[in-house]
Amino acid sequence: MNKRRLGKTGFEISEISLGTWQVGGKWGSGFDDKLAESILEKAIDAGVNFIDTADVYEDRASEAAVGRVVRRHSDRIYTATKVGRFVDPHVSAGYTADVLRDYVERCLKNSGLETLDLVQLHCPPVEVYYRPEIFELFDRLKDEGKILNLGVSVEKVEEALKAIEFSNVTTVQIIFNMFRQRPAELFFKEAAKKDVGIIVRVPLASGLLTGRYSRSTEFGPDDHRTYNRDGAAFDKGETFSGIPFETGLDAVDELKAVFPGQDNLAPVALRWILDHPEVSTIIPGASKPEHLESNLTAAGLAPLDASVHGKIDTIYEQRIKALVHQLW
C-alpha cells in the first residue's frame, strides 16, 4: 500500500484508507459487530493504517468496533473520530467547550484508546468556525494527552478555508470526486500552503461512481439514498454528492464510454482522486469485504493520462457543474 503524509500531523498513512459509516452493514439495517470487525481486519491485513469513524455512526457502535480491532494490533494504526453531531438541535449554541470535552472523553472510553490520534469537528454549523474558543479547547485536550491532533469535517469549501485559518487545524475532511470538483480550484492550494492534510470522503458519490446502479435500483427506506436526496435529514450534498440520481446515471453512462469494458468504475474513480497530489488519503466505505477489495485495487493503478482527465472534466462541465459547483 502506498503511503502519503497527512499534513502537519506527520502521520504516514495509506492513500486508500477506510471510512466506517456503514462498515457494520448497509445504511439503516443495524450494526453487525462480526461483519464490522472482519472488514476492519481485512483492511489492516491489506496495508490500511488509517481508519475514520465518528461517535454518531450507529450510536457509537462503529467507533467501538474500530477501537477493539485497533487495540488487537501491535502495528501502528491511526484512528480518527468525529464529534459534534450529537448536538441536538444541531446549532452553534449547542457547541460549548464542556459539551465537546465530554464528547471527546466518551470517545476515549468507547474506543478504549488511551489517546485519540485525530479528533474532527463533525460538519459543525458555519457559525462555529467563527468561535476561537471552540478551537482553543483542543489545544488543552492535546496538552492533557487526550488527543494528538484536531481536524474538521466540512460540507463547503468556504468552511474549509475558514477552518484552516486556525493554526491547530491539521486536517480537513471534504467531499471530492468526479462529480464534486470544486475543492481542487482553491482549497487544495491553500491547504498545501499551510501543510493541512486532506481526507477525501464520499469518493464514489454514494455508490453512483461504481457504475453499478440503474434506474431500477431501489434503496431501503432507512437508507439515506432514499430519504435524504433533498436534504431532509442532513446536507443533501452527502447523498449522491448532491446531484439528482437520474442525472448521475446519465453522467455515469458517459464515463463508461471513457472506460470501455470496465463494469466496476470504483477503482478508476478513486484513481482519479489520487491523481491530485494534495490529497493525503481517501476513505471509501465498505459494507462488505468485496467492496473493500474493489476499493483497494485503485492503489495499484497507474495515474490516468491527460486525455482521460480531459474527458472526465468535459462530462463534469456539461452535465454536473451547474448543479453543484457553487453550492458546496
C-alpha positions as CSV (number, residue, x, y, z in Angstrom):
1,M,0.0,0.0,0.0
2,N,1.4,3.4,-1.0
3,K,1.5,5.9,1.8
4,R,1.2,9.7,1.9
5,R,1.9,12.3,4.6
6,L,-1.2,13.5,6.4
7,G,-0.2,17.2,6.5
8,K,1.4,18.5,9.7
9,T,0.3,15.6,11.7
10,G,3.4,13.9,10.3
11,F,1.5,10.6,10.0
12,E,2.4,8.5,7.0
13,I,-0.9,6.8,6.1
14,S,-2.3,4.6,3.4
15,E,-3.5,6.5,0.4
16,I,-6.6,4.3,0.3
17,S,-7.9,4.0,3.8
18,L,-11.3,3.1,5.3
19,G,-14.4,5.1,6.4
20,T,-16.7,3.3,8.7
21,W,-20.1,4.9,8.3
22,Q,-21.6,1.6,7.0
23,V,-18.8,-0.8,8.0
24,G,-21.2,-3.0,10.0
25,G,-23.8,-3.4,7.3
26,K,-25.9,-1.4,4.9
27,W,-27.2,2.0,5.9
28,G,-30.2,1.7,8.2
29,S,-30.0,-2.1,8.6
30,G,-28.5,-2.3,12.0
31,F,-24.9,-3.0,13.1
32,D,-23.2,-6.3,12.8
33,D,-20.2,-6.4,15.0
34,K,-18.8,-9.6,13.5
35,L,-19.0,-8.1,9.9
36,A,-17.5,-4.8,11.0
37,E,-14.5,-6.5,12.6
38,S,-14.0,-8.8,9.6
39,I,-13.9,-5.8,7.3
40,L,-11.6,-3.9,9.6
41,E,-9.2,-6.8,10.0
42,K,-9.2,-7.4,6.2
43,A,-8.3,-3.7,5.6
44,I,-5.4,-3.8,8.1
45,D,-4.1,-7.0,6.6
46,A,-4.1,-5.3,3.2
47,G,-2.0,-2.4,4.5
48,V,-4.6,0.1,5.5
49,N,-3.3,2.0,8.5
50,F,-5.8,4.9,8.8
51,I,-9.4,4.3,9.9
52,D,-12.0,7.1,10.1
53,T,-15.1,6.8,12.3
54,A,-17.5,9.0,14.3
55,D,-19.3,8.8,17.6
56,V,-22.7,9.1,15.9
57,Y,-22.1,6.2,13.5
58,E,-24.6,3.6,14.7
59,D,-24.7,5.4,18.0
60,R,-21.1,4.7,18.9
61,A,-21.1,1.1,17.8
62,S,-18.8,1.8,14.8
63,E,-16.3,3.7,16.9
64,A,-16.3,0.9,19.5
65,A,-15.6,-1.8,16.8
66,V,-12.7,0.3,15.5
67,G,-11.2,0.6,18.9
68,R,-11.5,-3.1,19.6
69,V,-9.7,-4.0,16.4
70,V,-7.0,-1.4,16.6
71,R,-6.2,-2.5,20.2
72,R,-5.5,-6.0,19.0
73,H,-2.8,-4.9,16.6
74,S,0.8,-4.0,17.6
75,D,1.3,-2.3,14.2
76,R,0.6,1.5,14.2
77,I,-2.9,2.0,13.1
78,Y,-4.0,5.6,13.1
79,T,-7.6,6.3,14.2
80,A,-9.7,9.3,13.5
81,T,-13.1,10.0,15.0
82,K,-15.5,12.9,14.8
83,V,-17.6,14.7,17.4
84,G,-20.4,17.2,17.4
85,R,-23.3,15.7,15.5
86,F,-24.9,14.6,18.8
87,V,-25.6,18.2,19.5
88,D,-29.4,18.5,19.2
89,P,-30.7,20.8,17.8
90,H,-27.6,21.0,15.7
91,V,-26.9,24.7,16.1
92,S,-23.9,26.7,17.1
93,A,-25.2,27.5,20.5
94,G,-25.0,23.8,21.3
95,Y,-21.3,23.7,20.7
96,T,-19.6,24.6,24.0
97,A,-16.3,23.6,25.4
98,D,-17.9,21.5,28.1
99,V,-20.0,19.6,25.7
100,L,-17.2,18.9,23.3
101,R,-14.9,17.9,26.1
102,D,-17.5,15.4,27.2
103,Y,-17.8,14.0,23.7
104,V,-14.0,13.5,23.4
105,E,-13.9,11.8,26.8
106,R,-16.7,9.5,25.8
107,C,-14.9,8.7,22.5
108,L,-11.8,7.7,24.6
109,K,-13.9,5.4,26.8
110,N,-16.0,4.0,23.9
111,S,-12.9,3.1,21.8
112,G,-10.7,2.0,24.7
113,L,-7.8,4.0,23.3
114,E,-5.5,6.0,25.6
115,T,-5.2,8.9,23.1
116,L,-7.1,9.8,20.0
117,D,-4.8,10.3,17.0
118,L,-7.2,12.8,15.3
119,V,-10.5,14.3,16.5
120,Q,-12.5,16.1,13.9
121,L,-15.4,18.5,14.4
122,H,-18.2,16.8,12.5
123,C,-19.6,19.2,10.0
124,P,-20.5,21.9,12.5
125,P,-22.8,24.8,11.8
126,V,-20.9,27.6,9.9
127,E,-21.0,29.9,12.9
128,V,-18.8,27.6,14.8
129,Y,-15.9,28.4,12.5
130,Y,-16.0,32.0,13.9
131,R,-15.6,31.0,17.5
132,P,-12.0,30.7,18.5
133,E,-12.8,29.3,22.0
134,I,-14.0,26.1,20.4
135,F,-10.7,25.6,18.6
136,E,-8.7,26.6,21.6
137,L,-10.3,23.7,23.6
138,F,-8.5,21.2,21.6
139,D,-5.1,22.7,22.4
140,R,-6.0,22.0,26.1
141,L,-7.1,18.4,25.2
142,K,-3.8,17.9,23.4
143,D,-1.8,19.2,26.4
144,E,-3.7,16.7,28.6
145,G,-2.7,13.9,26.4
146,K,-6.2,13.0,25.3
147,I,-5.8,13.8,21.6
148,L,-2.8,14.3,19.3
149,N,-4.4,16.4,16.5
150,L,-7.5,18.4,15.6
151,G,-9.2,18.3,12.3
152,V,-12.5,19.3,10.8
153,S,-15.0,17.6,8.5
154,V,-16.8,20.2,6.3
155,E,-19.6,20.5,3.8
156,K,-18.5,23.6,2.0
157,V,-15.2,24.9,0.5
158,E,-15.8,28.2,2.3
159,E,-15.9,26.3,5.7
160,A,-12.7,24.5,4.8
161,L,-10.9,27.8,4.0
162,K,-12.1,29.4,7.3
163,A,-11.1,26.3,9.3
164,I,-7.5,26.3,8.2
165,E,-7.2,29.9,9.5
166,F,-6.8,28.2,12.9
167,S,-3.2,27.0,13.2
168,N,-4.1,23.9,15.2
169,V,-6.3,22.5,12.5
170,T,-4.2,19.8,11.0
171,T,-6.6,18.1,8.6
172,V,-9.8,18.8,6.6
173,Q,-12.1,16.1,5.6
174,I,-14.1,17.1,2.5
175,I,-16.2,15.6,-0.3
176,F,-14.3,15.4,-3.5
177,N,-14.9,13.2,-6.5
178,M,-15.5,13.3,-10.3
179,F,-18.9,14.9,-9.5
180,R,-17.7,17.3,-6.9
181,Q,-14.6,19.0,-8.2
182,R,-14.6,22.5,-6.7
183,P,-12.2,21.8,-3.8
184,A,-9.4,21.4,-6.3
185,E,-9.8,25.0,-7.5
186,L,-8.6,27.0,-4.5
187,F,-8.8,25.0,-1.3
188,F,-6.3,22.3,-2.2
189,K,-3.7,25.0,-3.0
190,E,-4.4,26.9,0.3
191,A,-4.2,23.6,2.3
192,A,-0.9,22.8,0.7
193,K,0.5,26.2,1.7
194,K,-0.4,25.5,5.4
195,D,0.5,21.8,5.3
196,V,-3.0,20.7,6.1
197,G,-3.8,17.1,5.3
198,I,-6.8,16.4,3.1
199,I,-9.0,13.5,3.8
200,V,-11.5,12.8,0.9
201,R,-14.8,11.3,1.8
202,V,-17.8,10.3,-0.4
203,P,-15.3,9.5,-3.2
204,L,-17.8,7.3,-5.1
205,A,-20.8,9.7,-4.7
206,S,-22.8,7.3,-2.5
207,G,-22.0,4.4,-4.9
208,L,-23.1,6.2,-8.1
209,L,-19.5,6.2,-9.4
210,T,-19.2,2.4,-9.1
211,G,-21.3,2.3,-12.3
212,R,-23.5,-0.5,-10.8
213,Y,-26.7,1.4,-10.3
214,S,-29.6,1.7,-12.8
215,R,-33.0,3.4,-12.9
216,S,-34.5,0.2,-11.5
217,T,-32.1,0.2,-8.4
218,E,-34.1,0.6,-5.2
219,F,-32.7,1.5,-1.8
220,G,-34.2,0.6,1.6
221,P,-36.5,3.1,3.4
222,D,-33.9,3.6,6.1
223,D,-31.1,4.3,3.5
224,H,-30.1,7.9,3.2
225,R,-30.1,7.4,-0.6
226,T,-33.9,7.1,-0.3
227,Y,-34.8,9.7,2.4
228,N,-32.1,12.4,2.0
229,R,-32.0,13.1,-1.7
230,D,-33.4,16.6,-1.0
231,G,-31.6,17.1,2.3
232,A,-34.5,16.1,4.6
233,A,-32.2,14.7,7.3
234,F,-28.8,16.4,6.7
235,D,-26.9,18.2,4.0
236,K,-28.1,16.8,0.6
237,G,-24.5,17.0,-0.7
238,E,-23.7,13.9,1.4
239,T,-26.2,11.9,-0.8
240,F,-25.1,11.2,-4.4
241,S,-22.9,14.3,-4.0
242,G,-26.0,16.5,-4.2
243,I,-26.9,15.7,-7.8
244,P,-30.2,14.1,-8.9
245,F,-29.9,10.3,-9.1
246,E,-31.0,10.1,-12.7
247,T,-28.6,12.9,-13.8
248,G,-25.8,11.0,-12.1
249,L,-26.8,7.8,-14.0
250,D,-26.6,9.7,-17.3
251,A,-23.2,11.1,-16.5
252,V,-22.0,7.6,-15.4
253,D,-23.1,6.2,-18.8
254,E,-20.8,8.7,-20.4
255,L,-18.0,7.7,-18.0
256,K,-18.4,4.1,-19.0
257,A,-17.6,5.1,-22.6
258,V,-14.4,6.6,-21.3
259,F,-13.5,3.3,-19.7
260,P,-15.0,0.7,-22.1
261,G,-15.3,-2.8,-20.8
262,Q,-14.9,-1.8,-17.2
263,D,-18.1,-2.8,-15.3
264,N,-16.8,-1.5,-12.0
265,L,-15.8,2.1,-12.2
266,A,-14.9,2.4,-8.5
267,P,-11.1,1.8,-8.9
268,V,-10.7,4.4,-11.7
269,A,-12.9,6.9,-9.8
270,L,-10.6,6.5,-6.8
271,R,-7.5,6.7,-9.0
272,W,-8.8,10.0,-10.4
273,I,-8.8,11.4,-6.9
274,L,-5.3,10.0,-6.2
275,D,-4.1,11.9,-9.3
276,H,-4.4,15.1,-7.2
277,P,-1.2,15.1,-5.2
278,E,-2.6,17.4,-2.5
279,V,-4.9,14.6,-1.3
280,S,-3.5,12.7,1.7
281,T,-5.9,9.8,1.8
282,I,-9.3,8.6,0.5
283,I,-11.8,7.0,2.9
284,P,-14.3,5.0,0.9
285,G,-16.7,2.9,3.0
286,A,-17.4,-0.8,2.7
287,S,-20.4,-2.7,3.9
288,K,-19.0,-6.0,2.5
289,P,-15.4,-7.4,2.2
290,E,-15.7,-7.4,-1.6
291,H,-16.3,-3.6,-1.5
292,L,-13.1,-3.2,0.3
293,E,-11.2,-5.4,-2.2
294,S,-12.6,-3.3,-5.1
295,N,-11.5,0.0,-3.5
296,L,-8.0,-1.2,-2.6
297,T,-7.3,-2.1,-6.2
298,A,-7.1,1.6,-7.0
299,A,-3.8,1.9,-5.2
300,G,-2.3,-0.4,-7.8
301,L,-3.5,1.5,-10.9
302,A,-1.2,3.8,-12.9
303,P,-2.2,7.5,-13.0
304,L,-4.8,8.3,-15.6
305,D,-3.4,10.1,-18.6
306,A,-4.2,13.7,-19.5
307,S,-6.7,12.8,-22.3
308,V,-8.8,10.7,-19.8
309,H,-8.8,13.6,-17.3
310,G,-9.9,15.9,-20.1
311,K,-12.9,13.6,-21.0
312,I,-13.9,13.4,-17.3
313,D,-13.7,17.2,-17.0
314,T,-15.9,17.6,-20.1
315,I,-18.6,15.3,-18.6
316,Y,-18.4,17.3,-15.4
317,E,-18.7,20.7,-17.2
318,Q,-21.5,19.6,-19.4
319,R,-23.7,17.5,-17.0
320,I,-22.8,18.2,-13.4
321,K,-21.1,21.6,-12.7
322,A,-24.2,23.8,-12.9
323,L,-26.0,21.6,-10.3
324,V,-23.3,21.5,-7.6
325,H,-20.3,23.7,-8.1
326,Q,-21.4,26.9,-6.3
327,L,-23.4,25.1,-3.7
328,W,-20.5,23.4,-1.9
